[in-house]
Amino acid sequence: MERFVVLDSWRGIAACLVALFHLEAYSHLVYSHLHGVPFLSNSWLFVDFFFVLSGFVIAANYQQRLLDGFGVGRFLMLRLGRLYPLHFTMLAVGVSVKLLLILVPVLSPITQASPAPFSTPQEAPGTILANLLLIHSLHLYDFFTWNAQSWSISTEFYTYVIFAACLIGLRKHGWIALLVAMIGGPVLVATLSEHNMATEYDWGIIRCVYGFAAGVVSWNVYRRWHDKLKRWLSGTIAEWGAIGLIFAFVSASGTTLLSVAAPYVFGLVVLVFAFEAGTASAILRLRPLVFLGT
């Protein structure tokens, strides 16, 4: 398995930025000095960074192996093994809490302002099955169900399915699928989504496929033109320039049409840091940041 240590650290940083976005989003309830900072208000876009990073890493480690005969079923089971346990645990916790409210009536006054358990469309029995099958965010509903953040897990798993199917079905013509995703993805998101890239349970699968494809493209560019690009895209100036680009792009885009370019921007950033050749990479290789990513 090929490992890019610096990209591991980026994964941890991106996760923290998404968490800070949620803190900023609730700062009207709990005072925060972070409230109103544009970069943090828009750092939900780092979910797209995850999709791009996932495409890059999965392509780096499985693209050739799948072409050489690595079983698709085995590949999908390995990916499911990474995604499903936490998803299942959080779903089980949510459902258990609702069952507890039914089985222990003395707890009902605590939540008397809330609807009765399983009485809303978001908690209907069918949504539990959809969550178990990871299909709950494939435009099946027009609302979040149970653990809202798991929409990205739902879309990412089926993006893996699409990736493997296109790779095995098209083989050396797989670039056609990438071209369709990189052109059709932004067009569809801009056309179908009311908030451009901020689409989740509705058109999140398009968003995920688009971002994942950008990561796959970045890997193939890195693999094919590594030596030629290293001169221009590696080193301290390129890395700090990429970080500056991230700050400027995320701060300015929000839910505007500009946000639709996120996979292209993050794809370039991932490509730059894949070379791991500048002072920013030296910092990102420090043990605490690598541990954070892990």
Helices and strands as residue ranges (DSSP letters): H 5-25, H 38-41, G 43-45, H 46-67, H 72-103, G 105-111, G 121-123, H 125-132, G 148-150, H 151-170, G 171-173, H 175-192, H 204-224, H 226-233, H 236-253, G 257-261, H 262-274, H 279-284, H 287-293
